[in-house]
Structure formats: C-alpha cells, structure tokens
Amino acid sequence: MSAALHIVLTGAGPRIEPPAPPALEALLLHRRVEEAALLVPRIFNLCRAAQSLGGRVALGLPARPEDRAALADEILRDHLMRFFVLWPRALGLPPAPLPGGDVARAVFGPPGRCPAPDALDRWLAAGAGVAPVLAALAGRFAPGEAVADLPPADPGPALDAAAEENSPWLRHRTSPLLAEIEARYGRGPLWRAAARLVDLEACLTGQFPTTPDTRGGIVRVPAARGTYSLSARVEDGRVAAFRRLTPTDHLCARGGALQLSLESLRSGKADLAPLVVGILDPCVPVVFDEAAHA
C-alpha cells in the first residue's frame, strides 16, 4: 500500500484502500520511555499535542499542565481552520482569516454560543459567524444522504479498528443540537460539522476535557478528529510493547463511516464525494482513482 488513502467510486459501491499502518511499535521498542515519549509526536505530522500527551501517559510518565494546554490549543485551531479556511474553500465560499479577539462572536455570531435546537434554522438563515458553512452543507446534502449510523467507538483491550463512530460526537453524545440535526438529517456532513462546532464551543468555554482517560489500562486522549487510544508495556524502563488506535483507523475500517457515507451518497452526486471525505477528515492524503473498465 502507499502512504495515501485511495478511493475508487464504482457502480457496486466505493472501493477503499487505506494506507499501510506505520510501524510505530518497531520504532519504539527497547527505547527508554523518555526517549520514546519524545519520538511519538515527531513521527506524525498531525495531532502532535494529542499524541504527545497520550504517548507520555501510556508510557507511565505524568501528564504535564503544558501538555493539556497545548492539546486544547491544537484542537481549537484545527476546528477554526476547518470552519474559516478549508471547508469554505471546498464549498465555494470565501475563506477568512482565523479569528482573534472575540472568537466566540466570530464563530457563532451575536449569540456567542451554539444555537438552541429550536433556533437552528434561524441561525442558519441569519448567516452570522460560520453559519454559512453549515447552511451550505444543509443545502448540498438531502436528509439521509452521505450518512453513517454506527455505535460509539470502544477500543477494547486489543485496540482493534472496528466499524464504530470515533469523532468529536463521542464527547457530546447528549448534545440537544446534535440530536436535533441527527433526527432531521441523519448522521451526515451537517451533523459531523456541527459536532465540531459543539466541540469548539467546549474549547472556548473551558469545558473541554484534556485529562486522559486511563480506564482498563488504555489511555484515551481527545483530538480534533475524535479520540486516540494508546497502550504500552514498559519493562526495566524501556518500551516492550506499544499500540495506537486513531480516529482514521475507525474511519477506514470495513463498514466504517467512510464506506457507509460514500455508499449513501445518491447516484448523480459523485462529484460531492471529495467534500464528504473532507468533512470526515482522514489524517492521511486522499487520492480518488479512476475505476478500471474492461
């Protein structure tokens, strides 16, 4: 496999070829835990703060306050990049500089927070903040289109990538706004973008959980795309085993969100497949290949 995610759209459904997983454990084995903890975030280009914090805790090192602060900043910036730069470009809207100063007002408009479920339509129509991005998504995809309805991710002791939902929604399962959008549109692009919006609000209001969850010997750490799960075994101060499960692993699993979302994209809308993938946001380069014809 190459280092890119290859997608072929065929009449029988999407054909998805994820990249080969990085040989992370082989790179860390027998290293001292302090050296391994420094190496983990350097191996990957994305979510470095999340992987740094998760790697440290998995290796038995303490989570430092500066690590948690860097994680919150990383997630906030990633969300803002999507709403102000990347998604507007993909939707044919003008991108904007990342906001400074009153970020909440720049994102949500005068309310300064996510709209209530019964105010969603008014908020979208008013066009303040990033509402035009979500309004454009609501207009591009009909209810039930490009959706994936999956159970919440549970890494399990083996850290296997199953067809499960690993996205910011995991942190906001009781959100009334997300429940309203799901009931009306399904778990499609609008729902996924709104989950990032709810996550962004949590970042701005200091409600974002930056303390890793260590139940069952597995370290779960939040990231912009969902949750990283890591586990390690240390012997005599050196790495004896190391595993990592990412949101993209869940996304690309057989029967996962990527496959289901593309399968439920209606015929005649194949041109929207790159937008669907952009909202799903795998953390690897994506290549759409031509289907081979006999």
Backbone as CSV, one residue per row, in Angstrom:
resi,resn,N_x,N_y,N_z,CA_x,CA_y,CA_z,C_x,C_y,C_z
1,MET,0.823,-1.190,0.000,0.000,0.000,0.000,0.867,1.253,0.000
2,SER,0.308,2.347,-0.500,1.031,3.601,-0.479,0.727,4.337,0.819
3,ALA,1.305,5.532,0.967,1.066,6.333,2.166,-0.218,7.131,2.071
4,ALA,-0.971,6.964,1.006,-2.214,7.694,0.806,-3.406,6.757,0.913
5,LEU,-4.562,7.342,1.193,-5.821,6.628,1.183,-6.388,6.702,-0.229
6,HIS,-6.557,5.553,-0.876,-7.052,5.507,-2.253,-8.534,5.112,-2.248
7,ILE,-9.323,5.861,-3.010,-10.761,5.620,-3.102,-11.144,5.501,-4.571
8,VAL,-11.884,4.459,-4.912,-12.423,4.277,-6.252,-13.938,4.198,-6.126
9,LEU,-14.653,5.048,-6.845,-16.110,5.010,-6.852,-16.568,4.134,-8.011
10,THR,-17.262,3.059,-7.704,-17.723,2.132,-8.721,-19.231,1.972,-8.620
11,GLY,-19.832,1.353,-9.640,-21.255,1.111,-9.610,-21.672,0.167,-8.499
12,ALA,-20.741,-0.640,-8.026,-21.019,-1.572,-6.938,-20.719,-0.979,-5.566
13,GLY,-20.343,0.296,-5.534,-20.019,0.945,-4.273,-18.567,1.379,-4.228
14,PRO,-18.189,2.112,-3.202,-16.811,2.597,-3.119,-15.831,1.472,-2.804
15,ARG,-14.669,1.555,-3.399,-13.587,0.652,-3.053,-12.524,1.474,-2.342
16,ILE,-12.213,1.079,-1.130,-11.359,1.881,-0.251,-10.097,1.101,0.084
17,GLU,-8.969,1.706,-0.163,-7.676,1.084,0.152,-6.914,2.014,1.090
18,PRO,-6.970,1.741,2.385,-6.246,2.600,3.330,-4.748,2.370,3.242
19,PRO,-3.968,3.334,3.682,-2.517,3.145,3.664,-2.076,2.125,4.697
20,ALA,-0.915,1.564,4.485,-0.368,0.630,5.464,-0.118,1.372,6.773
21,PRO,-0.445,0.761,7.898,-0.210,1.439,9.183,1.278,1.628,9.429
22,PRO,1.654,2.735,10.055,3.078,2.951,10.337,3.590,1.933,11.346
23,ALA,4.828,1.552,11.181,5.434,0.562,12.083,5.876,1.255,13.372
24,LEU,4.892,1.808,14.091,5.202,2.625,15.267,5.874,1.804,16.355
25,GLU,5.321,0.631,16.647,5.891,-0.165,17.732,7.350,-0.522,17.438
26,ALA,7.645,-0.880,16.205,9.018,-1.250,15.861,9.988,-0.092,16.082
27,LEU,9.502,1.139,15.874,10.361,2.306,16.069,10.611,2.617,17.540
28,LEU,9.699,2.141,18.408,9.801,2.485,19.828,10.368,1.377,20.694
29,LEU,10.317,0.138,20.218,10.753,-0.989,21.041,12.181,-0.803,21.556
30,HIS,12.363,-1.118,22.835,13.656,-1.127,23.527,14.197,0.281,23.801
31,ARG,13.472,1.304,23.414,13.912,2.663,23.759,13.500,2.984,25.197
32,ARG,14.264,3.853,25.834,13.874,4.331,27.155,12.584,5.138,27.033
33,VAL,11.755,5.084,28.056,10.433,5.695,27.943,10.508,7.192,27.663
34,GLU,11.483,7.877,28.241,11.603,9.314,27.993,11.912,9.597,26.522
35,GLU,12.774,8.790,25.933,13.108,8.956,24.515,11.907,8.613,23.644
36,ALA,11.207,7.545,23.978,10.039,7.143,23.198,8.948,8.204,23.258
37,ALA,8.741,8.799,24.423,7.716,9.831,24.567,8.019,11.048,23.703
38,LEU,9.289,11.371,23.545,9.675,12.488,22.677,9.518,12.130,21.206
39,LEU,9.679,10.852,20.890,9.661,10.420,19.487,8.246,10.328,18.922
40,VAL,7.276,9.914,19.738,5.914,9.675,19.239,5.357,10.864,18.468
41,PRO,5.331,12.079,19.016,4.747,13.195,18.247,5.595,13.627,17.056
42,ARG,6.871,13.252,17.033,7.728,13.639,15.917,7.523,12.749,14.693
43,ILE,6.958,11.568,14.903,6.760,10.641,13.795,5.610,11.084,12.908
44,PHE,4.627,11.787,13.482,3.404,12.139,12.758,3.287,13.650,12.609
45,ASN,2.671,14.069,11.491,2.544,15.493,11.204,1.337,16.131,11.886
46,LEU,0.314,15.330,12.193,-0.943,15.872,12.692,-1.185,15.455,14.135
47,CYS,-1.964,16.285,14.841,-2.375,15.989,16.217,-1.174,15.689,17.110
48,ARG,-0.140,16.493,16.994,1.072,16.198,17.764,0.853,16.338,19.260
49,ALA,0.086,17.342,19.664,-0.150,17.523,21.099,-0.930,16.351,21.672
50,ALA,-1.946,15.886,20.933,-2.737,14.750,21.400,-1.868,13.499,21.511
51,GLN,-1.039,13.263,20.513,-0.211,12.063,20.526,0.901,12.168,21.558
52,SER,1.403,13.375,21.771,2.427,13.567,22.789,1.868,13.270,24.178
53,LEU,0.697,13.840,24.480,0.085,13.616,25.788,-0.290,12.147,25.962
54,GLY,-0.932,11.559,24.954,-1.317,10.157,25.056,-0.127,9.239,25.188
55,GLY,0.933,9.524,24.422,2.132,8.695,24.488,2.790,8.754,25.855
56,ARG,2.887,9.950,26.421,3.501,10.098,27.750,2.743,9.279,28.793
57,VAL,1.430,9.441,28.824,0.647,8.762,29.854,0.678,7.247,29.644
58,ALA,0.600,6.798,28.384,0.659,5.359,28.112,1.989,4.758,28.564
59,LEU,3.046,5.547,28.479,4.371,5.069,28.858,4.655,5.249,30.350
60,GLY,3.656,5.702,31.097,3.810,5.819,32.543,4.392,7.128,33.014
61,LEU,4.492,8.110,32.132,5.004,9.423,32.505,3.833,10.335,32.866
62,PRO,4.049,11.340,33.699,2.939,12.200,34.126,2.487,13.146,33.016
63,ALA,1.200,13.441,33.036,0.656,14.460,32.126,0.951,15.833,32.718
64,ARG,1.655,16.653,31.972,2.026,17.973,32.466,0.966,19.007,32.100
65,PRO,0.814,20.065,32.918,-0.167,21.114,32.590,0.058,21.706,31.203
66,GLU,1.309,21.884,30.811,1.583,22.467,29.492,1.142,21.528,28.359
67,ASP,1.166,20.207,28.629,0.695,19.260,27.620,-0.808,19.416,27.402
68,ARG,-1.557,19.575,28.493,-3.004,19.735,28.377,-3.360,21.059,27.715
69,ALA,-2.611,22.123,28.042,-2.865,23.423,27.408,-2.589,23.363,25.917
70,ALA,-1.502,22.676,25.529,-1.169,22.551,24.108,-2.232,21.755,23.374
71,LEU,-2.804,20.747,24.032,-3.851,19.943,23.413,-5.090,20.791,23.134
72,ALA,-5.522,21.582,24.111,-6.698,22.432,23.917,-6.466,23.428,22.788
73,ASP,-5.276,24.015,22.735,-4.958,24.974,21.666,-4.957,24.291,20.305
74,GLU,-4.407,23.088,20.244,-4.320,22.353,18.985,-5.706,22.045,18.436
75,ILE,-6.593,21.583,19.299,-7.944,21.218,18.858,-8.712,22.459,18.431
76,LEU,-8.610,23.536,19.194,-9.295,24.773,18.834,-8.827,25.273,17.468
77,ARG,-7.536,25.291,17.237,-7.011,25.784,15.960,-7.448,24.889,14.797
78,ASP,-7.450,23.583,15.019,-7.866,22.665,13.955,-9.321,22.911,13.570
79,HIS,-10.190,23.072,14.550,-11.596,23.358,14.256,-11.741,24.685,13.507
80,LEU,-11.042,25.695,13.969,-11.146,27.005,13.312,-10.654,26.940,11.873
81,MET,-9.598,26.173,11.616,-9.102,26.032,10.246,-10.164,25.427,9.342
82,ARG,-10.898,24.461,9.848,-11.955,23.867,9.022,-13.067,24.864,8.717
83,PHE,-13.535,25.567,9.740,-14.688,26.440,9.557,-14.372,27.718,8.786
84,PHE,-13.137,28.207,8.909,-12.823,29.501,8.297,-12.025,29.390,7.000
85,VAL,-11.343,28.276,6.787,-10.462,28.182,5.615,-10.802,26.968,4.746
86,LEU,-10.664,25.777,5.278,-10.720,24.572,4.446,-12.122,24.260,3.944
87,TRP,-13.112,24.266,4.822,-14.460,23.935,4.379,-15.072,25.026,3.500
88,PRO,-14.880,26.307,3.802,-15.379,27.309,2.854,-14.821,27.118,1.443
89,ARG,-13.538,26.845,1.330,-12.946,26.608,0.009,-13.615,25.425,-0.682
90,ALA,-13.820,24.349,0.056,-14.427,23.156,-0.534,-15.871,23.400,-0.961
91,LEU,-16.535,24.361,-0.319,-17.933,24.652,-0.609,-18.107,25.819,-1.581
92,GLY,-17.000,26.391,-2.042,-17.081,27.528,-2.947,-17.408,28.830,-2.244
93,LEU,-17.168,28.889,-0.939,-17.378,30.108,-0.166,-16.038,30.801,0.048
94,PRO,-16.049,32.104,0.306,-14.775,32.790,0.539,-14.170,32.401,1.884
95,PRO,-12.921,31.992,1.910,-12.272,31.714,3.197,-12.002,33.017,3.942
96,ALA,-11.710,32.898,5.210,-11.458,34.073,6.034,-10.265,33.803,6.938
97,PRO,-9.593,34.848,7.408,-8.501,34.643,8.373,-9.043,34.038,9.665
98,LEU,-8.205,33.298,10.345,-8.620,32.771,11.639,-8.892,33.929,12.585
99,PRO,-9.963,33.842,13.349,-10.351,34.989,14.180,-9.427,35.171,15.369
100,GLY,-9.295,36.423,15.774,-8.631,36.771,17.016,-9.608,37.568,17.859
101,GLY,-9.222,37.925,19.057,-10.127,38.712,19.883,-11.319,37.896,20.340
102,ASP,-12.521,38.351,20.020,-13.748,37.668,20.435,-14.029,36.511,19.482
103,VAL,-13.390,35.394,19.737,-13.514,34.239,18.847,-14.938,33.697,18.859
104,ALA,-15.568,33.683,20.026,-16.922,33.143,20.117,-17.878,33.918,19.217
105,ARG,-17.773,35.231,19.195,-18.660,36.031,18.337,-18.344,35.785,16.863
106,ALA,-17.038,35.629,16.545,-16.663,35.373,15.155,-17.198,34.031,14.681
107,VAL,-17.288,33.054,15.569,-17.750,31.720,15.203,-19.271,31.640,15.187
108,PHE,-19.893,32.127,16.237,-21.336,31.914,16.415,-22.188,33.131,16.083
109,GLY,-21.560,34.292,15.872,-22.353,35.494,15.689,-22.771,36.059,17.027
110,PRO,-23.747,36.939,17.047,-24.143,37.618,18.289,-24.489,36.706,19.461
111,PRO,-25.051,35.500,19.254,-25.315,34.679,20.445,-24.051,34.315,21.212
112,GLY,-22.908,34.189,20.497,-21.664,33.815,21.152,-21.616,32.371,21.602
113,ARG,-22.541,31.539,21.130,-22.589,30.129,21.516,-23.391,29.362,20.463
114,CYS,-23.376,28.048,20.564,-24.162,27.229,19.629,-25.648,27.580,19.739
115,PRO,-26.356,27.557,18.625,-27.794,27.820,18.694,-28.529,26.697,19.414
116,ALA,-29.637,27.049,20.057,-30.517,26.025,20.620,-31.157,25.244,19.477
117,PRO,-31.575,24.006,19.716,-32.163,23.218,18.634,-33.301,23.921,17.914
118,ASP,-34.182,24.609,18.657,-35.318,25.262,18.007,-34.939,26.574,17.335
119,ALA,-33.673,26.991,17.495,-33.197,28.204,16.837,-32.250,27.904,15.682
120,LEU,-32.060,26.611,15.370,-31.086,26.233,14.344,-31.405,26.871,12.994
121,ASP,-32.645,26.764,12.541,-32.992,27.295,11.224,-32.806,28.807,11.171
122,ARG,-33.182,29.500,12.230,-32.999,30.959,12.259,-31.518,31.315,12.232
123,TRP,-30.716,30.547,12.949,-29.276,30.815,12.978,-28.656,30.586,11.600
124,LEU,-29.038,29.510,10.949,-28.508,29.229,9.614,-28.915,30.319,8.630
125,ALA,-30.159,30.774,8.709,-30.656,31.786,7.772,-30.030,33.145,8.013
126,ALA,-29.685,33.439,9.278,-29.122,34.762,9.593,-27.736,34.935,9.008
127,GLY,-26.988,33.848,8.869,-25.698,33.917,8.189,-24.572,34.538,8.986
128,ALA,-24.693,34.595,10.308,-23.621,35.165,11.127,-22.589,34.102,11.454
129,GLY,-21.366,34.534,11.711,-20.309,33.602,12.078,-20.078,32.565,10.994
130,VAL,-20.005,31.307,11.407,-19.750,30.231,10.450,-21.045,29.578,9.973
131,ALA,-22.185,30.195,10.264,-23.465,29.638,9.821,-23.511,29.383,8.315
132,PRO,-22.903,30.246,7.463,-22.957,29.957,6.025,-22.329,28.612,5.648
133,VAL,-21.335,28.175,6.399,-20.700,26.883,6.110,-21.688,25.753,6.368
134,LEU,-22.359,25.791,7.516,-23.321,24.741,7.824,-24.552,24.839,6.931
135,ALA,-24.971,26.059,6.587,-26.114,26.214,5.687,-25.800,25.622,4.319
136,ALA,-24.574,25.814,3.855,-24.171,25.252,2.563,-24.200,23.723,2.608
137,LEU,-23.756,23.147,3.712,-23.802,21.684,3.841,-25.245,21.190,3.859
138,ALA,-26.110,21.910,4.566,-27.522,21.520,4.601,-28.135,21.575,3.211
139,GLY,-27.654,22.502,2.387,-28.185,22.622,1.040,-27.624,21.612,0.065
140,ARG,-26.412,21.131,0.315,-25.772,20.194,-0.624,-26.244,18.758,-0.432
141,PHE,-26.605,18.397,0.800,-26.914,17.000,1.094,-28.339,16.884,1.628
142,ALA,-29.140,16.077,0.974,-30.510,15.851,1.417,-30.503,15.014,2.691
143,PRO,-31.578,15.088,3.473,-31.670,14.215,4.654,-31.456,12.755,4.287
144,GLY,-30.632,12.079,5.070,-30.338,10.672,4.820,-29.243,10.434,3.811
145,GLU,-28.637,11.492,3.321,-27.604,11.368,2.290,-26.215,11.509,2.906
146,ALA,-25.306,10.643,2.464,-23.923,10.627,2.952,-23.876,10.450,4.466
147,VAL,-24.690,9.513,4.960,-24.781,9.281,6.399,-24.112,7.969,6.774
148,ALA,-23.738,7.881,8.032,-23.182,6.644,8.597,-23.651,6.554,10.034
149,ASP,-24.470,5.572,10.321,-25.015,5.392,11.665,-24.304,4.216,12.314
150,LEU,-23.404,4.516,13.245,-22.547,3.496,13.844,-22.557,3.623,15.370
151,PRO,-22.238,2.537,16.071,-22.151,2.614,17.535,-20.902,3.387,17.956
152,PRO,-20.902,3.920,19.167,-19.722,4.655,19.639,-18.499,3.756,19.729
153,ALA,-17.360,4.331,19.437,-16.113,3.565,19.434,-15.775,3.058,20.829
154,ASP,-15.361,1.807,20.879,-14.865,1.188,22.101,-13.600,0.438,21.714
155,PRO,-12.418,0.944,22.079,-11.175,0.355,21.566,-10.963,-1.089,21.987
156,GLY,-11.464,-1.491,23.162,-11.227,-2.852,23.621,-9.756,-3.056,23.963
157,PRO,-9.449,-4.088,24.691,-8.052,-4.295,25.121,-7.083,-4.533,23.974
158,ALA,-7.574,-5.013,22.824,-6.684,-5.295,21.692,-6.495,-4.084,20.786
159,LEU,-7.219,-3.010,21.044,-7.157,-1.805,20.204,-7.404,-2.152,18.731
160,ASP,-8.511,-2.821,18.480,-8.880,-3.182,17.111,-9.732,-2.084,16.494
161,ALA,-9.499,-1.805,15.221,-10.266,-0.786,14.498,-11.528,-1.419,13.941
162,ALA,-12.650,-1.196,14.609,-13.927,-1.748,14.163,-14.735,-0.644,13.490
163,ALA,-15.848,-1.029,12.890,-16.747,-0.062,12.258,-17.558,0.627,13.350
164,GLU,-16.977,1.665,13.926,-17.571,2.397,15.036,-17.371,3.893,14.823
165,GLU,-18.182,4.675,15.516,-18.130,6.129,15.388,-17.065,6.701,16.321
166,ASN,-15.992,7.198,15.734,-14.931,7.840,16.505,-14.746,9.247,15.948
167,SER,-15.466,10.182,16.520,-15.467,11.571,16.061,-15.714,12.466,17.271
168,PRO,-15.705,13.792,17.113,-15.988,14.653,18.262,-17.324,14.380,18.938
169,TRP,-18.255,13.751,18.217,-19.541,13.403,18.830,-19.373,12.572,20.092
170,LEU,-18.307,11.766,20.175,-18.084,10.937,21.358,-18.088,11.763,22.638
171,ARG,-17.640,13.015,22.536,-17.572,13.872,23.714,-18.879,14.620,23.967
172,HIS,-19.828,14.517,23.044,-21.045,15.324,23.144,-22.275,14.488,22.788
173,ARG,-22.334,13.279,23.299,-23.412,12.358,22.925,-24.786,12.857,23.376
174,THR,-24.825,13.707,24.403,-26.107,14.192,24.911,-26.452,15.590,24.392
175,SER,-25.710,16.085,23.408,-25.978,17.426,22.885,-27.362,17.504,22.248
176,PRO,-28.234,18.394,22.724,-29.558,18.547,22.096,-29.471,19.018,20.643
177,LEU,-28.475,19.867,20.338,-28.335,20.351,18.966,-27.996,19.205,18.025
178,LEU,-27.061,18.359,18.411,-26.688,17.233,17.552,-27.828,16.228,17.432
179,ALA,-28.582,16.043,18.499,-29.730,15.146,18.428,-30.782,15.680,17.455
180,GLU,-30.993,16.993,17.447,-31.954,17.602,16.531,-31.504,17.437,15.080
181,ILE,-30.231,17.688,14.812,-29.721,17.555,13.446,-29.773,16.101,12.995
182,GLU,-29.439,15.181,13.884,-29.498,13.760,13.528,-30.928,13.344,13.188
183,ALA,-31.890,13.818,13.973,-33.284,13.445,13.730,-33.782,13.972,12.388
184,ARG,-33.286,15.125,11.972,-33.771,15.753,10.740,-32.975,15.353,9.510
185,TYR,-31.665,15.197,9.664,-30.795,14.969,8.509,-30.063,13.627,8.537
186,GLY,-29.997,12.994,9.709,-29.160,11.814,9.847,-27.727,12.203,10.169
187,ARG,-26.914,11.204,10.364,-25.508,11.450,10.711,-24.682,11.658,9.444
188,GLY,-24.955,12.767,8.814,-24.279,13.108,7.577,-23.332,14.279,7.759
189,PRO,-22.945,14.925,6.665,-21.965,16.021,6.743,-22.374,17.160,7.676
190,LEU,-23.655,17.539,7.681,-24.086,18.626,8.568,-23.910,18.219,10.025
191,TRP,-24.305,17.011,10.369,-24.166,16.511,11.742,-22.697,16.469,12.154
192,ARG,-21.845,16.034,11.258,-20.426,15.932,11.596,-19.793,17.313,11.761
193,ALA,-20.153,18.243,10.903,-19.632,19.602,11.055,-20.150,20.230,12.338
194,ALA,-21.417,19.998,12.657,-21.988,20.558,13.887,-21.339,19.962,15.123
195,ALA,-20.901,18.700,15.063,-20.200,18.104,16.201,-18.904,18.848,16.468
196,ARG,-18.239,19.271,15.408,-17.033,20.091,15.596,-17.401,21.449,16.188
197,LEU,-18.547,21.983,15.781,-18.981,23.272,16.313,-19.240,23.175,17.819
198,VAL,-19.912,22.119,18.245,-20.168,21.908,19.666,-18.837,21.717,20.410
199,ASP,-17.923,20.999,19.805,-16.602,20.790,20.390,-15.858,22.110,20.519
200,LEU,-15.991,22.946,19.507,-15.343,24.254,19.515,-15.888,25.108,20.651
201,GLU,-17.198,25.061,20.851,-17.792,25.810,21.960,-17.218,25.337,23.295
202,ALA,-17.039,24.021,23.441,-16.468,23.492,24.674,-15.053,24.016,24.896
203,CYS,-14.285,24.124,23.815,-12.934,24.687,23.924,-12.975,26.129,24.408
204,LEU,-13.892,26.911,23.860,-13.961,28.336,24.169,-14.501,28.609,25.567
205,THR,-15.294,27.700,26.092,-15.902,27.914,27.407,-15.169,27.184,28.529
206,GLY,-14.034,26.571,28.218,-13.262,25.877,29.240,-13.866,24.563,29.677
207,GLN,-14.786,24.012,28.875,-15.435,22.757,29.225,-14.809,21.555,28.530
208,PHE,-13.698,21.777,27.830,-13.107,20.690,27.057,-12.294,19.783,27.970
209,PRO,-12.475,18.447,27.875,-11.756,17.518,28.762,-10.350,17.230,28.235
210,THR,-9.345,17.730,28.897,-7.967,17.499,28.441,-7.221,16.495,29.313
211,THR,-7.900,15.918,30.282,-7.271,14.893,31.117,-7.505,13.529,30.486
212,PRO,-6.455,12.787,30.164,-6.634,11.473,29.529,-7.439,10.516,30.400
213,ASP,-8.204,9.684,29.748,-8.972,8.626,30.399,-8.101,7.371,30.395
214,THR,-7.857,6.797,31.565,-6.938,5.659,31.658,-7.633,4.389,32.153
215,ARG,-8.932,4.309,32.003,-9.646,3.117,32.461,-9.193,1.869,31.696
216,GLY,-9.078,0.767,32.417,-8.764,-0.514,31.801,-7.371,-0.612,31.217
217,GLY,-6.484,0.271,31.644,-5.121,0.216,31.136,-4.944,0.775,29.745
218,ILE,-5.989,1.371,29.189,-5.918,2.004,27.871,-6.021,3.505,28.051
219,VAL,-5.144,4.240,27.425,-5.157,5.697,27.513,-5.957,6.249,26.344
220,ARG,-7.000,6.998,26.663,-7.819,7.643,25.644,-7.618,9.145,25.768
221,VAL,-7.226,9.768,24.678,-6.945,11.201,24.710,-7.712,11.874,23.580
222,PRO,-8.376,13.000,23.855,-9.157,13.664,22.806,-8.264,14.299,21.759
223,ALA,-8.778,14.359,20.539,-8.104,15.016,19.427,-9.169,15.670,18.563
224,ALA,-8.756,16.474,17.605,-9.721,17.217,16.788,-10.650,16.280,16.032
225,ARG,-10.152,15.132,15.580,-10.958,14.213,14.765,-11.746,13.210,15.586
226,GLY,-11.434,13.081,16.859,-12.105,12.096,17.690,-11.265,11.774,18.909
227,THR,-10.952,10.495,19.095,-10.205,10.051,20.268,-9.102,9.088,19.861
228,TYR,-7.901,9.339,20.371,-6.791,8.402,20.215,-6.801,7.442,21.401
229,SER,-6.525,6.177,21.127,-6.383,5.174,22.184,-4.982,4.579,22.080
230,LEU,-4.312,4.507,23.204,-2.937,4.011,23.221,-2.737,3.068,24.401
231,SER,-1.846,2.118,24.224,-1.443,1.256,25.328,0.035,0.929,25.163
232,ALA,0.688,0.681,26.274,2.118,0.370,26.237,2.462,-0.569,27.383
233,ARG,3.533,-1.318,27.188,4.102,-2.119,28.270,5.561,-1.722,28.412
234,VAL,5.953,-1.445,29.618,7.316,-0.998,29.887,7.996,-2.014,30.798
235,GLU,9.204,-2.402,30.443,9.995,-3.321,31.255,11.374,-2.726,31.472
236,ASP,11.752,-2.597,32.731,13.063,-2.048,33.092,13.301,-0.686,32.451
237,GLY,12.236,0.133,32.394,12.382,1.491,31.893,12.442,1.605,30.384
238,ARG,12.209,0.497,29.680,12.244,0.511,28.222,10.928,-0.016,27.646
239,VAL,10.625,0.398,26.430,9.371,0.035,25.789,9.414,-1.430,25.362
240,ALA,8.447,-2.214,25.850,8.357,-3.622,25.468,7.191,-3.863,24.512
241,ALA,6.208,-2.960,24.481,5.079,-3.065,23.551,4.420,-1.693,23.471
242,PHE,3.848,-1.394,22.300,3.177,-0.104,22.127,2.132,-0.250,21.029
243,ARG,0.900,0.162,21.327,-0.191,0.118,20.356,-0.876,1.476,20.300
244,ARG,-1.415,1.795,19.136,-2.111,3.078,18.940,-3.280,2.860,17.997
245,LEU,-4.434,3.425,18.337,-5.625,3.362,17.510,-6.119,4.785,17.300
246,THR,-6.338,5.180,16.056,-6.655,6.563,15.725,-8.071,6.697,15.170
247,PRO,-8.618,7.913,15.153,-9.916,8.111,14.501,-9.923,7.674,13.037
248,THR,-8.818,7.847,12.343,-8.754,7.433,10.940,-8.796,5.919,10.802
249,ASP,-8.251,5.195,11.777,-8.352,3.733,11.750,-9.820,3.303,11.785
250,HIS,-10.604,3.927,12.651,-12.031,3.626,12.698,-12.729,4.067,11.411
251,LEU,-12.359,5.224,10.934,-12.992,5.778,9.741,-12.837,4.853,8.545
252,CYS,-11.658,4.268,8.391,-11.349,3.454,7.215,-11.640,1.974,7.408
253,ALA,-12.153,1.574,8.555,-12.468,0.165,8.788,-13.539,-0.310,7.810
254,ARG,-13.537,-1.574,7.511,-14.570,-2.145,6.639,-15.941,-1.913,7.268
255,GLY,-16.845,-1.322,6.501,-18.159,-0.982,7.033,-18.157,0.232,7.921
256,GLY,-17.054,0.993,7.908,-16.922,2.168,8.757,-17.568,3.407,8.152
257,ALA,-17.336,4.546,8.795,-18.015,5.783,8.407,-17.678,6.219,6.986
258,LEU,-16.458,5.993,6.551,-16.089,6.392,5.195,-16.868,5.576,4.171
259,GLN,-16.872,4.270,4.324,-17.585,3.409,3.375,-19.082,3.708,3.376
260,LEU,-19.698,3.781,4.553,-21.143,3.995,4.626,-21.544,5.363,4.090
261,SER,-20.743,6.379,4.385,-21.069,7.725,3.909,-21.039,7.798,2.390
262,LEU,-20.038,7.182,1.779,-19.956,7.197,0.315,-21.026,6.306,-0.310
263,GLU,-21.352,5.197,0.335,-22.402,4.322,-0.188,-23.760,5.010,-0.186
264,SER,-24.006,5.863,0.804,-25.314,6.516,0.899,-25.356,7.858,0.172
265,LEU,-24.277,8.189,-0.554,-24.291,9.366,-1.424,-25.042,8.993,-2.696
266,ARG,-26.101,9.679,-2.980,-27.002,9.267,-4.054,-26.340,9.338,-5.422
267,SER,-26.810,8.505,-6.321,-26.271,8.490,-7.680,-26.459,9.866,-8.310
268,GLY,-25.495,10.244,-9.089,-25.533,11.579,-9.693,-24.840,12.627,-8.861
269,LYS,-24.391,12.263,-7.659,-23.703,13.223,-6.796,-22.277,12.784,-6.481
270,ALA,-21.701,11.999,-7.376,-20.328,11.538,-7.150,-19.356,12.699,-7.035
271,ASP,-19.697,13.833,-7.650,-18.816,14.987,-7.573,-18.702,15.531,-6.152
272,LEU,-19.639,15.149,-5.274,-19.588,15.598,-3.885,-18.771,14.661,-2.991
273,ALA,-18.272,13.568,-3.556,-17.507,12.613,-2.744,-16.284,13.262,-2.083
274,PRO,-15.509,14.096,-2.808,-14.383,14.744,-2.119,-14.817,15.621,-0.948
275,LEU,-15.972,16.272,-1.067,-16.474,17.087,0.040,-16.851,16.200,1.224
276,VAL,-17.493,15.072,0.949,-17.836,14.135,2.019,-16.575,13.687,2.756
277,VAL,-15.554,13.323,1.994,-14.305,12.866,2.609,-13.641,14.008,3.375
278,GLY,-13.738,15.231,2.837,-13.154,16.365,3.528,-13.806,16.640,4.867
279,ILE,-15.112,16.421,4.966,-15.793,16.587,6.249,-15.422,15.454,7.209
280,LEU,-15.318,14.237,6.693,-14.886,13.112,7.521,-13.451,13.307,7.997
281,ASP,-12.616,13.887,7.148,-11.282,14.354,7.516,-10.308,13.264,7.966
282,PRO,-9.992,12.296,7.101,-8.932,11.354,7.459,-7.598,12.091,7.579
283,CYS,-6.722,11.570,8.420,-5.459,12.278,8.684,-4.341,11.813,7.754
284,VAL,-4.704,11.383,6.546,-3.734,10.973,5.540,-4.139,11.584,4.207
285,PRO,-3.212,11.719,3.258,-3.599,12.205,1.924,-4.616,11.276,1.280
286,VAL,-5.531,11.856,0.517,-6.592,11.083,-0.137,-6.445,11.199,-1.645
287,VAL,-6.533,10.067,-2.352,-6.443,10.032,-3.805,-7.688,9.332,-4.340
288,PHE,-8.410,10.007,-5.228,-9.535,9.368,-5.904,-9.018,8.795,-7.228
289,ASP,-9.104,7.488,-7.358,-8.615,6.805,-8.552,-9.783,6.532,-9.508
290,GLU,-9.450,6.448,-10.789,-10.463,6.100,-11.793,-10.778,4.606,-11.692
291,ALA,-12.051,4.275,-11.853,-12.442,2.869,-11.885,-11.939,2.241,-13.165
292,ALA,-11.424,1.038,-13.065,-10.937,0.331,-14.237,-12.119,-0.220,-15.031
293,HIS,-12.067,-0.089,-16.340,-13.147,-0.606,-17.214,-12.594,-1.714,-18.103
294,ALA,-13.391,-2.728,-18.309,-12.954,-3.838,-19.168,-12.909,-3.405,-20.606
